[in-house]
Amino acid sequence: MRGTSSFGLNTVRLPGQGGKMRVIELRRKPDNGKSLKAFADVELGNGIIVREFRIICEPNRRPWVACPQLSWKDPESGEIKYKTVVTFPNQLKGELDLAILNAWNREKENASGKQYK
């Protein structure tokens, strides 16, 4: 599938979790000038799969990872609202961020003939 990569070798040992975590899929978004760059799915060491992490990269800022979230349009204000679906302890979130961003950076380096920001 174009724009999709599997990272079976991108495995990180989770301290205290009794297992490993790995990025199982990374889906790039077209570089259309928007801050959302890719989605990532991660398998935790206990077999739980968490889908739809978002890689965000705003102009002149470092990329960061957003946890899966729901969005909806507020019927009264018309604003788009967001709610995080899954939250992680700080240490685990840091490990997830590192693994996801490393996978994304490798994907950018391996992409032939395309420029990613």
C-alpha positions as CSV (number, residue, x, y, z in Angstrom):
1,M,0.0,0.0,0.0
2,R,1.4,3.4,-1.0
3,G,2.3,5.6,1.9
4,T,2.2,2.8,4.4
5,S,5.1,1.1,6.1
6,S,5.4,-1.8,8.6
7,F,8.1,-1.7,11.1
8,G,8.5,-5.2,12.5
9,L,12.1,-4.4,13.5
10,N,11.3,-1.2,15.3
11,T,11.0,-2.8,18.7
12,V,11.6,-1.0,22.0
13,R,11.9,-2.8,25.4
14,L,9.3,-1.4,27.9
15,P,10.7,-1.1,31.4
16,G,8.4,-2.6,33.9
17,Q,5.9,-3.6,31.3
18,G,7.1,-7.2,30.9
19,G,7.4,-7.0,27.1
20,K,8.3,-5.0,24.1
21,M,6.5,-2.3,22.1
22,R,6.8,-1.8,18.4
23,V,5.4,0.5,15.7
24,I,3.5,-1.9,13.4
25,E,2.3,0.6,10.8
26,L,3.1,4.2,9.8
27,R,0.8,6.0,7.3
28,R,2.1,9.2,5.8
29,K,-0.1,12.0,4.8
30,P,0.5,14.0,1.6
31,D,2.7,17.0,2.3
32,N,0.0,19.6,1.8
33,G,1.4,22.3,4.1
34,K,-0.7,21.1,7.1
35,S,0.8,20.1,10.4
36,L,-0.6,16.5,10.5
37,K,2.2,14.4,8.9
38,A,1.4,10.8,9.6
39,F,-0.6,8.2,11.6
40,A,1.1,5.4,13.6
41,D,-0.2,2.1,15.1
42,V,1.7,0.6,18.0
43,E,1.6,-2.8,19.6
44,L,2.3,-2.8,23.3
45,G,4.2,-5.6,25.0
46,N,1.1,-7.3,26.3
47,G,-0.5,-7.6,22.8
48,I,-2.7,-4.5,23.0
49,I,-2.7,-2.5,19.7
50,V,-3.3,1.2,19.9
51,R,-4.1,2.8,16.6
52,E,-4.1,6.4,15.2
53,F,-1.3,8.1,17.1
54,R,-0.7,11.4,15.1
55,I,2.6,12.9,14.2
56,I,2.3,16.6,14.2
57,C,5.0,19.0,12.9
58,E,4.2,22.7,12.8
59,P,6.4,25.3,11.0
60,N,9.6,26.0,12.8
61,R,8.9,23.5,15.6
62,R,10.0,20.0,16.4
63,P,7.6,17.2,15.6
64,W,5.6,15.6,18.4
65,V,3.2,12.7,18.9
66,A,-0.5,13.1,19.8
67,C,-2.3,10.2,21.4
68,P,-5.4,8.9,19.6
69,Q,-8.3,11.3,19.9
70,L,-11.9,11.8,18.9
71,S,-13.1,15.1,17.3
72,W,-16.6,16.5,16.9
73,K,-18.2,19.8,16.0
74,D,-19.8,21.5,19.0
75,P,-23.5,22.1,18.0
76,E,-23.7,25.4,19.9
77,S,-20.4,27.1,19.0
78,G,-19.6,25.4,15.8
79,E,-16.0,24.8,17.1
80,I,-14.1,21.6,16.5
81,K,-13.5,19.9,19.8
82,Y,-11.0,17.1,20.6
83,K,-10.9,14.5,23.4
84,T,-8.0,12.1,24.0
85,V,-9.1,8.5,23.8
86,V,-6.1,6.9,25.6
87,T,-3.6,8.4,28.0
88,F,-0.3,6.9,29.1
89,P,2.0,7.4,32.1
90,N,4.7,9.9,31.4
91,Q,7.5,7.3,31.1
92,L,5.6,5.1,28.7
93,K,4.4,8.1,26.7
94,G,8.0,9.2,26.3
95,E,9.0,5.7,25.0
96,L,6.0,5.7,22.6
97,D,6.9,9.1,21.3
98,L,10.6,8.2,20.7
99,A,9.7,4.9,18.9
100,I,7.1,6.6,16.7
101,L,9.3,9.6,15.8
102,N,12.3,7.3,15.1
103,A,10.1,5.2,12.7
104,W,8.8,8.4,11.0
105,N,12.4,9.7,10.6
106,R,13.6,6.4,9.1
107,E,10.6,6.4,6.7
108,K,11.5,10.0,5.6
109,E,15.1,9.0,5.0
110,N,14.1,5.9,3.1
111,A,11.5,7.6,0.9
112,S,12.9,7.8,-2.6
113,G,12.6,11.1,-4.4
114,K,10.1,12.7,-2.0
115,Q,10.6,15.7,0.3
116,Y,9.0,15.6,3.8
117,K,8.9,18.4,6.3
